[in-house]
Amino acid sequence: MIPQWLRSPSRAATTNPTKSPSHFSFSSFKDIDAILKEEEEQQVLYPQSPKRPSIFHRVKLSTTVLRAWSSSNRRPLTLPNADQRVVVYLTSLRVVRKTFEDCKTVRSILRGFNVPIDERDVSLDSSFLDELQGIIGRNKSFTLPLVFIGGTYIGGAEEVKRLHECGELKKMIGGLPSVVGSSVCNLCEGLRFILCPQCNGSHKIYSEKTGFRSCADCNTNGLVRCPSCNPSGHRRISYPFS
């Protein structure tokens, strides 16, 4: 027999070898894991549907928007006689593609809530520009679209898209009355303007005594606000320029 002191160190495996865990498990991570699995299952079941923002992205986006609002020290812009509807200043001209696309996107988002919307197209009626200059200031620049909800200025295209994505826009519009039936007017087909019945869109009135004169009922484009979808109580307002 070999003495104990001559034996080499044992190379045998220990009776209780330490094994690295195959996965990390902790009680506080169970809910997060379940949320991620649920979103993966939704993508498998509906591969053609548009991908929803993750729960982490929605929470982060909502926090960012609300924090920006709370940290703003500027006096909020307000619009008179607009406490029961959404007012949007936009343009239908395609001169600047980004502006046109932003106006189109905002209009599509807001129309999906089925609430009263007063769309003020500055390309169809220049008096809307006078209104904006009176509210914002004559020497201050701005980009379209501009959105007011309940008479309070919300922001432009980026703000509306962020608020819609995090769910805050729905909460803001929730207090407004709902529109019954189709949101598209049968008279103007959603254009919000019709030809002036007095001058037939020419913006000129002729009389044998005075000859031609400008029509006082329409704007320079020969258009008047649609009497069917134009919100009651709206009138052209003169603002003192600041």
Secondary structure, DSSP 4 states (H G I P E B T S, - for coil): ---GGGSPPP-SPPSS-----SS---GGGHHHHHHHHHHHHHHHH-TTSPPPPPHHHHHHHHHHHHHHHHT--SPPPB-TT-TTSEEEEE----SSHHHHHHHHHHHHHHHTT-S-EEEEETTT-THHHHHHHHHH-TT----S-EEEETTEEEESHHHHHHHHHHTHHHHHHTTSPPPPS-SS-TTTTTSSEEE-TTTTTSSEEEETTTEEEE-SSS-TTSEEE-TTTSPTT---------
